[in-house]
Amino acid sequence: MSNAIPEVPAPQNEPTLSYAPGSPEREAVAQALAGISGRRQEIPLVIGGERVFTGRTAECLIPHDHRRSLGTYHKAGSEETQRAIAAARRAWPDWSRMPWEARAAVFLKAADILTCRRRAEINAAAMLDLSKTVHQAEIDAVDELADYWRFDPYFMMQIMRPQPLSVPSVWNMVEQRPLEGFVFAVTPFNFASIAGHLPSAPAMMGNTVIWKPASVAVATAYAIFRVLEEAGLPPGVINFVPGDGPEVGGPALAHPDLGGVNFTGSTAVLRDIWRTVAAHLDGYRNFPRLVGETGGKDFVLAHASAEVRALVAGLIRGAFEYQGQKCSAASRAYIPVSLWPEVRDRLLSEIATIKVGDVADFANFMGAVIDDAAFRKISGYFDLARSLPETTILAGGSADDRIGHFVPPTVILTQNPRHRLMEEEIFGPVLTVFVYEDAAFEETLRLCDATSPYGLTGSVFARDRRAIDAAVRALRHAAGNFYINDKPTGAVVGMQPFGGGRASGTNDKAGSQLHLQRWVSPRLIKENFCPPEDYRYPFLGGEDD
C-alpha cells in the first residue's frame, strides 16, 4: 500500500429516487421484480468463501403472496457453525493487520456497486422478500445501507486520529486494535440496511464475523452479501450462516473465541444472549462486547398547541409505513381532548384512502406483515381490543391471510392509559390512542415516561415552546431518539445516530463513531527517547548530599 496518510472522502447521504411514473428507476425496478419473481434461487451458506449446501432447507416465502416462494435457503447446524468460526479465525490474522484504509476501500466500493449497479436488484429483493413498498425499500435497502458503508469509513478515520499528549523525549500514541476472536452478528428481518450494517461495522474495524440473518429475510441478506463479495471482501472475513437460532447461536455464543455480539431483534432474545454469555464467562479469553438494539413502544404526544395536519401526517407515517414493523414505529399516542375531534376525523378520513396489497402495485401504501406468526400475534391484539369495554376499534381491526399476511392500518381508542395496548410492543400497524384533559399535560408527560419499559423513540407535537421544553425535560430517558414536530421514525445515518436505552438496548448509536468504537480495543504505546539510567529519585538524597 501507499505510504500516504489517506483521507476518506467526506460522505454525503445517498439521494432518494422518486420512482414516479415514467422515471427510469421505476422501469428498472419493475424489470428487476419480474426477473426475480420468474426464477427460483437456491441460497447456500458461505463459509470461508466456499458455498455450502447442507440439504436442510427452508422456503423464502413472499409475505404478500405466501403461495409463492423466491426459492430455498440451506440451514446451518452446529457443525457448519463451527466450520464458520474456524474460517473466521483463519481470516483474522491477515484482515486484522490490513491497513484500515484498505479495509475501508472494500465498503466504499460496495456502496458504489449498490447504488450504481445493484440498486434495482436489491430494491426488488427487499420488496419481494420483505414486502416493502418501493419507497420503503429505497430508503432502507439502498440509501441507508450505502450511507452506512460511506459514513462508517469516515467515522473510522475519526477514531484513528486522536492521539494522547507527548512531552519532550516521550512519544505517546494510541492504536485501535480489532477484538481478539470473532464477532457474532444477528440481524433482523425488517431493515435490510441493519442486516448489512451489523456484520459490516465490526469487519470494517478489523474483526471477522459470523453473520446469522433472520430466517424470514435470507434472500435479501444474501443479495447484500454478494455485493460485499463483488467489492473484494476476502473469504472468511464475513461468513454467511443462516439457520435456526439455537443451532447457530448455541455454538457461537459458547465458543471461547467469542469477541462480541452485534444484535438487533427482540428484547427477550437479547436477554437470552446476555444470560448465555454470562453463563460462559469463565470460558472466554476476553469479556465479549455486547451491542444490542431491540424493541420499542414508541410514542407521539401532542400538546393542545399542536398543528393538526402535521400531527396526523406524523401519526400515519410513523405508525403505518412498512406495516408498523419498525422498532421505531409510533404505537401509542396521547392526544389532548380539545384537539381530539379534529384529529380523529382527519386521521380516519386519511386512513380510508390507504391501500394495502401487493407492493409491486405502486398504488399501495402498505404491503403484508412478514409471516404467519406475526399475523397471528397482531390478530390476537384485535381480539383483546374487542374483549374489553375500555377499548374501541376506530379503524381496521380485521385481517386477511388468504393470499398474503395483510393487516390493515388500525386505530384503537382506549380509556385506560395503562392498557396492554399502550405498554406492549405489537410490531404491526396498530396505533392506540389515549385522550387526556388539556390541563393534565404535565401529568401526561409523567404517564408517558412511566408506562412502557422501552426507551427507543418518541416525539412531541407542539407550537408552544414552553410545552416543547417541558416535554424534552420530562421525557429525557423515555427515548434515545426524540423528535419535535416529526414522526418518531426515519433516522438518517450521520444525522440522527440511532439507539435507545431501558429495554430497548445498549444505545450504542448506529450511524456514528460510538457504534464503531465498540469493535476495537485501544492500545497505548509509549516510547522514551531518553530513558533514565539510575533508579534513584532526587528526593532520596540527604541534606548534605
N, C-alpha and C positions, 0 to 999 in steps of 0.2 A: 504493500500500500504506500501511498504518498506520505512524505513526512510533513505535509502541510497541516495546519491547525484548521480543521473544517468548520464551516458554518452551515447548519441546517437551514434551508430556505424558510423564511418566515411564513408560517402556514396561514391559509385562508379557508374559511368554511366552503365546502362544495355547494355550488348553486343548485337549488331545487328546480328541476324542469317541470313544466306545466302539464304536459300530456293533454293539451287542449285539442279539440277536433282538428284534424288536418296537420298536426305537428309531426315532424319526423320521428320524435321519440315515441309518440303514440303508435305509429305504424311499426316501429322496430319492436316494441314490447308485444304488440299483437302477433307478430310473426314468431317471436320467441315463445309466447304462450302456446301457439299452435304446434311448434316444434317439440316442446317438452311434453305437451299433452299427447302427442302422437307416438311417443315411444316409451317403452318401459326400460328403466335402468336398474342395474344391479350394483349396489354400493358395497364396497369391501371395507374392511379395516385397513389402515395404512400404518405399518409398524416398521420403523427404520427405513422408510421409503418403499417397502415391499407391500403389494396388495395381498391381503389375507382373506380368504373365503372360508368361513367356518362351517357353512352348511346349516347353521342355526339362524333362521331368517325371520323377518317380520315385514309387514307391508307399510309403505309410505302412502297412507290414505289421504285423499283430498277432503278437507273438512266440510266444504260446501257441496260436495257430491261424494259421499262416503262409499258409493258403489264403485268408484274409480280409484285406481292406485297409480302413483308415479313409478312404482317398481318395488323392489325389495332391498333391504339392507341386511348385512350379516352382523351378527351379535357376538361380542367378545364374552369370554368367560374368564375364570381365574387364570388359566394357562396363558391366554393371549395378553391379559393384563400384565402378567409377569414378564412376558416377552417384550412388551412395550416399555416397561420400566428398564429392562436390560438395554434396550435400544437407546433410551434417553440417557442412560449412564454412559454408553459408548460415545454418544454425540457430545456429551457435556465438555470434555477437555478442550476440544478444538473450538467449539462455539463459545464457551465461556471466556476464552482468551482472544477471540477475534476482536479487532478494534471496534469500538462502539459505533463508529460511523459506517463501518462495513455492515454491521447488523441493521443499522437504521436504513441503509440503502435498500434492503430487501423489502421493508414495509412501505417506504416511499414509492418504490416501483409498483408494489401491489396496489397502492391507492390509484396510481395512474392506469394500471391494467383494468381495475374495477370500473373506473369512470370513463375510460376511453374505449375499451374493447368488450367488457363484460357487463355493461350496465343493463342492457335489455335482458340478458340471460339471468342475471342474479335477481333482478326485479321480478321476472316471470316465475322463477323458482320460489321466491317468497310469497308471491300471490297464490300459487297453486298449493304449495306445501303448508303455508301458514294462514291462508285465507285473508290476506291483506289486500286492500284496495291498492290501485297503482300509486296513489299519493302516499299511503302509509308505507308501502314497500320502498318507494323512492327515498323518503326522508330517513328510513331506517337502514335497509339493506345496502344502500349505495351511499347516501350523503353522510350519515353518521359514521358508518364504518370507514369510509375514506377519510373523514375528519380524524378519527382515532389514529389511523395509520400515518397521517401527516402531522398532527399535533404532538403525538407521543414522542417521535424523534426529536422534536424541538424541545419538549419538556425534558427529555433525557439529556440533551446538551446543557440545559439549565441546571440539572442536578450535578453534572460532571464539573461545572465551572467553579463553584465556590470553594475556596481554599482557606485554611487557617492562617493566622498571622505567623510571620517568621521574624527573627531578630538577627543581628549580626552574628555570623558563624553558625547559625542554626537555620536549616531549611525544613519547614514542615509542609506536608502535603497529605491530601486525603484521596484515596481511590475508592470507587464504588464496585465492590465485588458481587457477582451473582451469588445466590444462595447455594450452599452445598446440598446436593440432592436434586430431585425433580419437583416440579410444581404440578399439582393435580387440578385441572380446570374443569369445572362442572357448569355447563351453560344451559340457559332456559330456552323455551320454545318461542317466547313472544317477541324477542328482539334479535334479529339476525346480526345487528351491529354488536350487541353484547356477546353473542355466540362467537363472533370473530375476534372481539377485543380481549376476552378473558384469557385465551391461550397466547394471544399476540403480545400483550403487555409484559408478562414475565419473560417471554422468549426474547423480546427486544432488549431487555436488560441483561441478557446473557444466560438465562436459565433454559433448561429443556423441560418439555411439558408432555403430560398425558392429558388428552382432551376427550372428555366424555360429553357428547352433545345430548340434548333432550331427545328421547326416543321418538317423539312426535314431530321432530324438526330435523331429521337426519339429512334429508335431501338438500335443504338449504345450507346446512353446515358443510356438507361435502363439496358443494359448489364453491363455497368460500375457501375451503382447504385447498382446492385445486388452483385458485387464484394465487395463494401463497406459494404453492409449488412452482407455478409459472414464473413467479417473481424471483425464484432462485433460493428459496428456503432449503437448507441442506437436509438430507434424510435424517430422521431421528430427533430433530430439534422439536418438532411438534408431532406427536403420534396420535392418530385419529382412531379412537376406540369407542364406538357406540356399543351400547349394551344395557342390560338391566342394572339398576343402581347397586344392589348388593354384590352382583357378580364382578363389577368393575371397581366399585368404591371400596369393597371389603379388603381385597389385597392391596390396593393403592394406599389406603389410609393406615394399614398395619405395617407397611414396609419401613425398615429402619432409615432408608434414604429419603423419606418424605421431607421435602424442604418447605412446602407451603401448599395452601389450598386457596384457589380463586373461584368463588362460588356466587352464582345468582340463582335464586329459587325460593322455596318456601321457608318460613321461619322454622317450622318443625324439622325440616331436613337439615338446616344449618345447625340447629341444636343437637341433632343426632351426630353430625360430623364432629362438633365440638366435644361431645361426650366420648366418641370413639377415639379421637386424638388424645384426650385426657387419659383414657384407659391404657393407651400405648405409650405414654410419655416417657417411661423409663427405657424404652427400646429404641428411641430415636437418637441420631447423632447430634441433632440440634433441636431447638424448640421451633416447631413448624410455624410459619406465618399463616394466620387465618384471616382471610378477607372475605366478607360476605355481604351481599345486598339481597334483602328478602322482600317481604310484603309491605303492604300499606293499607290503611283505611283513610284515604286522603279526603280532605275536607275543602269545602267552599263556604266561607262565612261572609254573609252580606250585611252591611250596615244600612240603616234607613236612608243614607245619602247616596247609595249605590245607583249607578246608571243602569236601568233595567235591560236595555238592549245588549249591552256588553256583558252583563251578568248572565243572561240567558244563553248567549253565544258561548260563553266560557263553560257553562254547565253542560251544554250539548257536546261541544268538542271534548271537554275534559272527561265526561262520563261515557261517551258512546263511540268515539273513534277507536278503531280496532276492537270493537265489541267489548270495550271496557277491560280488555286483557292486558292492561299495563299496571305495573306495581304503583304507578303514579296516578292512576285514573281517579277522577272525582267520584266518590262513592257515598258521601254524606254531605248534606247541605243544610245550613242554618239561615233561614230567611225571616226578616222582620215582618210582623203582621201587617204593617202599613203598605209594604210592597207586595205581599203575597198574592193578592188577587190579580194584579197586573203580571207578575212573574208567572203565576200558574197558567193564565190564559195564553200568554205568549209562548211559554215553554211547550204546552200541549199542542198548540197550533203548529209550531215548528216541527215537533216530533212527528206529527201526522204527515209531514212531507218527506220524511226519511225513508229511503228504500233499502231493503235488505235482500241480499241474494248473491248470485254468482259474481265474484269480483272481476271476472272477465267482461262483464257488462259495466261499463264505466259510469252508468247512471246510478249505481248502487253506492250508498254511503257506508254500508256495513256488509261484512261477509258473515261467516259462521264462526262459532266458538270452536276450539281446537279439536275436541274429541268427545266421545260419548260420556266419559267420566265428568268432564266439565259441564256438559249439557245437563246431566242428571243432578249435579250439585246445585247449579243455578236454579233449575226447576224446583228443587226442594225448598229454596228460599221463597219461591212464589207460593208454594203450599203453606209455608209458615205465615206469610203475609195474609193469606185468606183465612187462616185459622183463628185470628185474634181480632177483637173489635177495635183495638187501638191502632190498627194499620189499615190503610185504604189504598188499593192499587188505582192510580190515576191514569196510567198509560201502560200498554204492554201487559206483561204478566202471564203470557202464554208462550209456548214454544213448540216447534215442529221439527222433528228429526227424520221425517220420511225420506228426504233426499239428502239434506245436509243438516248439520247441527246448528240450526238457526234459532236465535233468541232475539226478540225484538227489543228496541230501546224501552226500558221500563222505569217508571217513576212511581215511588211508593211514599205516601204521606203517613207519618207516624205521630201520635200524641205522646209517645214515650221516648225521650231523648236517650235513654239507656237501653233501648230495644236492641236485640241481637243484630238487626239490620243496620244499626248505627255503630256497631262495635266490631263485627266480624268481617274479614276480607272475603268478598264473594268472587272476585275476578271474573266479572261478567258485566253486561250493560245494564246495571241496576243502580239507580240513584235514589237514596232515601232522604226525605226532606222532613225537617222539624221546623215548625213556625214558632218564633219566640216574640214576646212583647218587646216593643221598641225600647222601653225603659230598662230592659234586662240585658242590654248589650254587654256590659262588663261581666255580668253573671254568665252569659252565654259563652264569652271567651274562656272563662274558667271551666265551664262544662265541656267545651270543645277540647281543651287541653287534657282533661282527665278521662274522657270517655273511652278512648281507644288505646290499646297497648303499643300501637305503632307510632313512628315518628318520621315518616318519609317526606311527603309533600303536603302542601296546603296553600290556600290562597284566601285573601280578603278582598272584597269589593267595596269601595267607599270613595266618596269625593271629599268628605270631611277629614282634614289632615289629623285632627285630634283622634279620630276613630282609627285611622291607619296606624298612628303612633302607638295607640293603646293595644292594638292587635299585634304589632311587631313585638312589643314587650311581653304581653301575656302569653303569646304562643311561641316564645323563643325556643323551647325544647320540643315543641309539637311537630316540627317539620325541619328536616335537614335542607330542603329546598322550599323556600317560602316565596310566594308570588303575590304581587299587589296589582289588582285590577287585571288579572290574567288567569287563564286556566292553570291547574297545577301539573300539567304535563308538558312535554316538549323541550326538555333541557338540551342545550346545544353545546357540543364539545368546545372547550376554550372559553365559553361564555358563562355557562351555568354548570360547574362541576357537580356531579350527581351522587347522592347518597343520603342515608338517614340513620338515625340512632334508635334508641329504645329497641323494640322488637323488629325494627326494620333493617338492622345490620350494623356493621362496624364503621360506617360513614367514612370510608376511605376516599371518596370523591373521585370516581372515574371521570376521565376527561381533564385531569390536572396532574401536576407534579406529585401531589400527595399520594395518588394511587401507585405511580411508578416507583416511588421511594420505598414502598413495601417490598419490592422484589430485589433489593440489593442490600448488602451488608457492608458498611463503610470500614475501611482500614486506614488508620493513621500511620504515616511514615515520617519519622524524624531523622534527619541527618545532621550530625555535629561535625563541622569542618575543623574545629579546633578543640578536641576533647581535652579535659583536664588530665594531668599526668600525676597528680598527687591527691589522695583521698581526703586530705585534711582541709577543713574549712577555716577561715580566718578566726572564727570565734573560739577555736580550740587553743589559740595562743595565750600564754600568760602575760601579765602586765609588763614583765621585764624582757619578754622575747623580742 
